[in-house]
Amino acid sequence: MKIPMVDLQGQYAKIKDTVDQSIQEVLNSSAYINGPYVKEFQADLEAYLNVKHVIPCANGTDALQIAMMGLGLEQGDEVITVDFTFAATVEVIALLKLTPVLIDVEPDTYNMDIEALKKAITPKTKAIVPVHLFGLCANMDAIMEVAKEHNLYVIEDTAQAIGANYTFKNGQKQKVGTIGHVGTTSFFPSKNLGCYGDGGAIFTNDDDLAHTLRGMVNHGMYKRYYHDVVGVNSRLDSIQAAVLKAKLPHLDSYCDARRNAARYYNNAFANNPNIITPSTKSCGAICDSCDCHVFHQYTLQITNGKRDDLHQHLLDKGIANAIYYPVPLHQQKAYKDDRYNEEDFKVTNELVKTVISLPMHTELTEEQLALITETILEFVG
């Protein structure tokens, strides 16, 4: 591709000396598991997020699973999440023999529809998993109000939105992932804060829950060979922690670079009737300076039926692009259920036909952005 979805090589080149030195220190120490860099990165991320506890783990999917295990959810408990997201969110619910309840999303933010959430609650409901999709904060004011009213846990899936600030109705700001009872994230290489392999983390301000989770990620051990809880083997290795520690000080500038690219896209597509640009509605205002969206993906809706043709046209021109997501979860073979009614997924069923994500990363140049936007506008009309 002339223009890739993500330019990890370009990003690495700018921090090469720091990253290389950090990795070499791990190699020199041979402290590959639970070494000093893991503890240092944990402390740095706690300070960045202003959260009491960060529990590093092996990947973002594990983070979700371990969070649910730590909350003591039991077989048959219902967990509500969105239909329009990556499968990992619902996968862990099914793996734990919980009952996934999928609901529709809002047509502009692509995040959890609050009215659909309210309708989905039953006496068996125990938790809500909002997904901050594509980097935009979900409506946490409303979600926390619903959770409080029904005494439900909130598990934030922040895999695509680390670094985003949620602005509450009262004007107070808080990092996403730290608002619910527990938050999770992924450090997959293409994320806004990504390592050079797999990695993840869990966040909470609950001391007792944090203690439980710390044991669970390490075979249920707090003391070697003494297993106090049922756990798993899910640890962030020291080399990945070293990479993340080197990159964390740059996270805000990475997010700013993505926002700048998004503004360029927004301005270029503003007057085209066949293109709907991403919303930043969750903060209460649509504004250029909004920090509630960190643009892990920049996702358009193409409304004239040319989405699939545009997808191929861009590939033919050497411009990477992707369709997130082509099939809703409720239609996936693994998660089909007779409980679901197509009428309850009108928005998701439309989005899978119209969304397309463009190159979005920290190294995009104005020349690249101009080529991408001009190519799209010429084709879409």
Buried (B, 14 or more C-beta within 10 A) or exposed (E): EEBBBBBBEBBBEEBEEBBEEBBEBBEEEEBBEBBBBBEBBBEBBBEBBEBEBBBBBBBBBBBBBBBBBBBEBEEEBBBBBBBBBBBBBBBBBBEBEBBBBBBBBBBBBBBBBBEBBEEBBEEEBBBBBBBBBBBBBBBBBBBBEBBEEBEBBBBBBBBBBBBBBBBBEEEEEBBBBBBBBBBBBBBBBBBBBBBBBBBBBBBBBBEEBBBBBBBBBBBBBEEEEEBEBEBBEBBBBBBBBBBBBBBBEBBBEBBBBBBBBBBBBBEBBEEBEBBBBBBBBBBBEEEEEBBBBBBBBBBBBBBBEBBEEBBEBBEEBEBBBBBBBEEBBBBEEEBEEEEBEEEBBEBBBEBBBBBBBBBBBBBBEEEBBEBBBEBBBEBBE
